[in-house]
């Protein structure tokens, strides 16, 4: 009897909880996914070929045979994902929520199958204002309008693809919203003298900043939706704290970028468009970066930097059937070079590429919680050629490719999903 009384006293407070307190909790969802993929040649990729960027350049042996003209096959389940949606009591007059999401993609090729943090956010929602703190998609990746490809690259390198630790404030005004975001880097990082690292942004002492404007109108009864958005991004890096000659330096590499999205959806069809123009887009999983513009102090090794610009455009159309869906994605991106003459090291992705384009049709079949989705990716990259007389690569003093030769890859991909 004594134990029963003590147990009753222990659990009694829980029966007195308010309805508001009982709303706190977590629910889980996600999916199990396996990708079966075959490439017609070697590629530039992430995680053992899972995240395809573009075909690898020709690599000729002594008999002028292309070593990279060799096919590749793989099966991976590393995109399998688990998400926890958290709800809680109101705070400061705002509705509170949170979300934690992870997957087995790892943080490097050596960590394939490793469980990594994908998203971790806290939200405070007032009537017209939202505060979000945590790791989430970069605002240039508009979660209301992005490619729905089967491939995990989700349209990269044509669509900005990056998740960042951030603080975002969104102000809603009817169908119109404005969001201001301060960002740092974690898994998607800039390139520099010591290789890819988040040090360059951290050492600059200020976060990257983004301002996004969006208009979104939706008619639930008719099943129509229209969205248009534009975002501007500004970032400053400090590539070095000291020069190779061991002198202190505070030289910065600053860059900006702008992106826009348009989406129209009706009952049967969805059409999406995306555009991007920007400098130093390496951390966005796109072409570009920056380079040494000049050595302003040869005694100390002090340098100045110039950003390398990139432009891209993508479009997608797909049906909206519940059981069968048909879609096609197309993208084009180009290396525009730098504004200034390059006189030193180049820290850029695809510095020897003039342009890339892709066409990617897909079919999606849904049966309850199960999905199977075949997709074909035809990706072409225009690589700089060499002058036969001088042997010099055909890239001008500003890093722009002047003559290119195309290299193509065909990827056959089948994605098998089970949602829960």
N, C-alpha and C positions, 0 to 999 in steps of 0.2 A: 504493500500500500504506500509505503514511504517513497519508493522509487517511482510509483505512478504519479504521486503528487508533484515530485520534483520534475518529472517529464512534462506534466501538464503546465507547470509554471514556465518551463523553458519554451514551449511552443505557443503559449498564450499570446505573446506580443504579435505573432504573425497573423492571428485572427483579427487583430485590431488595425491592420494595415488599411490605409485608404485605397479607394479604387485607383487613384492616380499612381500610388506606389506600386500597385500590382501590374501596371503596364510595363514595368521594366523587364527586359529579357532579351534573348538572342534567338534568332532562327537561322538555320543553315540552308544554303542551296549551292549549286555548282554543277559540274558535269565531269564525266570521264570521257576522254577523247584520245583516239589513236589516229595518227597520220601515216599513211602509206605513200611514199613519194619516190619518183624516178626522174632524174635529170638527164638530158641528152649530152651534157658536157659538165665539166667542173665549174663551180660557181663561187662567187663571193657571198658568204653567208654567215649566220650566227647559229651556234648550238648544233653542231654536227649536221648542217644543211637544213635544219628545220625552218629557220627564218631566212628566206631567200631574198637577197638584194638585187644582184645582177650577175650575168655570166662573167667568168674569169677571162682575162685577156689571153691572147695567143702566147704560148711559150714554146718556141721552136728549138728542136734539138739540132745536132750537127748535120742531120740530113733534111732539115727544113720541115720536119714533121711536128705538128702541134701536140705537145704533151697534154694540154688541157682539153683536147678533143676526145675525152673519155667519159662514158656515162657513169652515173652514180645511183645507188638504190639504198633506201633506208626505211625503217619503221620506228616511230617514236611515240610515246604516250606522255611526254613531259608537259603538254599543255593542260593536262588534267587539273581542275581548279576547285577550290573550296572557298565559299564566302559566308561570313557571318554578318547578318543585319541586326543592329542593336537599337533598341528603343528604351526610352527612359522618361522620368517625370520632367515637367517643365522647369526651366531655370531662367531667371531674370526676364520672365514674361515671354520666353521663346520655347518652342517645341524642340526637344533635343533628340538627336539620333547619332548613330555611328556605324561604321562599316569596316570590317577587316577582311582582306582577301589575299589568298596566297595560291601559288601553283608550284609545279615541280620543274620549272624551266631553268633553275639555277641562276647563278650570277656570272658564270664564265663557262667555257667549254670544259674545263676541268671539274666543274661543279654540276654537270648535267645530271638530272634526277634530283638535285638538291632542292629542298623546299625554300622558296624565297617570298619575301613580302612584296605583294603587288600593289595593294591599296590599303591605307589605314587612315580614316578620316573621322573627324567630329564635326557635327553640324548644329548650329543654332538657327532656327527659323522663326523670325517674327512675321508679321503680316505682310510686309513689303521688303524686308531686308533679310539676307542670309549671310551668316559667317561660317566659312568652312576652313578648318585647319587640319593639315595632315598630308599624306602622300596620295596623289591622284593624277589623272591625266593633265597634261599641259593644256592651257586654254586654246592653243593652236590646233589641238586635236579636239574638235567639237563633238561631244558625246551625243549630240542630237543629229549629226550629219557626218558619217564616216563610211568608208568602204566596207561592205558586208562580205568580203571574200572568205572563202574556206581557209585559205592560207593564213597563217598566223602573222604574216607581215602586214596585213590590213592595209595594203596599198603603199607601203614604204618601198622605195625612197621617194615616192611622188607625194605622199601625205605625211606631214609631220607626225612622228611617232615617238613619244616620250612621256614618262611619268615622273613627277617631281614633288619633293617636299614643298609645301606652299601654304600661304595664308591668302584666302580669297574672300572678298566682300562683294556681294551681288545685291543691287538695288532693282526692284521690280516696279514697273509702271505700266500696269495693264499687260498688253502683249509685248511690250518693250522691256528690255533689261540691260543693265550695264554692270560689268564686273571688273574690278581692279585686283590684280594678283601679284604678290611678291613670291619669287621662286628661288630655290637653290637646286643643286644637282645631287643625285645619288647613283642610280644604276645607268642612267643615260648622261654621259659626261663629255666634256670638250677635249679636244686634242691639243698637244703642246710639246715643248722641248723634252719633257720627261715621259711622253706617251699620253694616252688618255687618262684623265684624272679630274676629280672635282676640286683639286687644290687651286686651279687657276681662277675659278669663280669665287671660292672662299677667300683667297688672298686679295681679291679686288676690294673686299670689305663692304660690298653692297650687293643685294640680291638682284637677279634679273626681274624686270617689271613687264607686266602685260595689261593692256586695256582692251576689253572686248565689248562690243555693242551687238545686240541681237534682237530681232523681231520674230516672234513665233505665234502663229494663229492656227488653232485646231478646232475643227467641227466634228465632235464625236458622233453626232447623229448621221452625218453624211460620210464620215470616214475620211475627210480631207484634212491635209496639213500643209502649211506653207511656212518656210523658215528662210531667213537671210541673216547672215552675221558677218562681222568684220573684226579683226583683232590686230593690234600692233604690239610688237615685242622689242625690248631694248635690253642689251646684256653687255657687261664689261668684265673682261678677264685681265688678270695680271699673270702672264706666262712665266715670269721669273722674279724671284726676290733678289737674286744676285746674278751677275753675268758670269760667263765662262772664265773671266779673269778675276773673279771674286770681288767685284765691286757691287755695292748696293744699287738697285734700280727700281723705279716705280713705273716703268713704261707699261701702258695699258693697251689692250686690243678691244675696242668697242664695236658693236654691231647692232643692226636693227633688222626687223622682219615684219611683214604684213601678210595676213591670210584672210581668205573670204570663203564662205560656203553658202550654197543655195540648195534648198530641198523642196520638192513638191511631191506629195503623196495623195493618192485617191484610193478608192476601194480596191482596185486591181493592180495598179502600177505605182512604183516609187522611182523618182528621178533625183539624182544627187550630183552636184558639181562642187569642185574644190579648186582653189587657186592659192599659190604661195609665191612670194618673192622675198628673199632675205639674204643676209650676210652671215657667214660663219654658222652654217646649219648642221655641223657635224653632230652636235648633241641631240638634234632632232631626227637622227637616223636618215639623213639626206646627204646629197653631195654638198661639198663646200667646206670651208674652214677659214684660215687666215694664213698670212705669210709675213716674212720680214721685208719691210719696205726699204729700210736703209739702216746703216750703222752710223749713228749721229756722233758717236764719240769712240774713235778707234782705239784710243789708249785704254779706256775702261770697258770697251765692248758694249756700250749702250746702244740699243736698237729701237726702231719704230716699226709698227705693224700696220698691215693693210688687210681688210677683210676680203674674202672671195665670195662673190654673189652667186646665187642659184635661183632659177625660176622653175615652177612646176604647175601642171594643170592635170586634173583627173576628173573623170565622169563615170557614172554608173547608172544602170537602169535594171530593175528587177521586178518580177511579178510578186504579188502578195498572197498567193494561195496558202492555205493552212497545211495541205498535204504535199503539194508539189510547188516548187519555186524555181524560176529560171532567171538567170541574171548574167550580166557581162560588165566587166570593169575595164577601163582603159586609162592609161596614164602616160605623161611625157614630162621629162625634166631635163634641164640644160645647165651646164656650167658656163656662167657668164664671165668668169675671170675676176680680176681685182680692178679697183679704180686707179691704182698706182702701179708703177713698175716694181716688179719683185726682184730684190737683190740679195736674197738669202734663203733660209730654210722655209719650206712649205709644210703647214700642218693642216692637211685637208683630206677628206674622203673623196676618192675618185678624181684626183688631180689630173690624171691622164685621160679622163673621159670627157668627151664633148657633150653627149646627150644619151639618154636612156628612154626607151618607150616599152610599153607592155600592153597586151590585150589578153584578157582572162575571162573566158566564159565558164559558167558553172551550172549545176543542177543540184537542187536540194530536195530530198525526199524525207518527210516526217511521218512517223508511225507512233503515235503516243509520245512517250519519252525518248524514243529511239530516233536517230537521224543518221542518214548516210548521204554524203555529198561529194561527188566527183567534180574536179576542176582542172582546167588546163591553163597554164601560164606560159605565154610566149613572150620572152623578154629579150630585147636587143640593146646592146651598148655600143656606142661609137667610140672606139679607142684611138688615141693619137697614133699616127704612123711615123715612120722615120724617113728622113730624106736619104735617098739611095746614094747620093753623092757624098754628103758630109757625115751621114750617120746620126745627125741631130734629130731629136724628137720634135715633131711639128707642133710646138707650143710656143706662143709668143711671150714677150717680156712681161705681160700682165697675167700670165697663167691661162690664157684662152687657147684652146686647141684650134689649130688652123686647118688641119687635114685629118680626117678620121676614117677608120675602116670598121665596119660593123661585125660584131660577134653575137651570135644568137644562142639561146637556150630554150628548150621546151621542157616544161615540168608537167608530169602527170601526177595528180594528187587525189587521193581518196581520204576523206575524213569520216570517221565513225564516232558518233556521240551517244552518250546516255545521260540525260538530264535528271537531276533530282532536286 
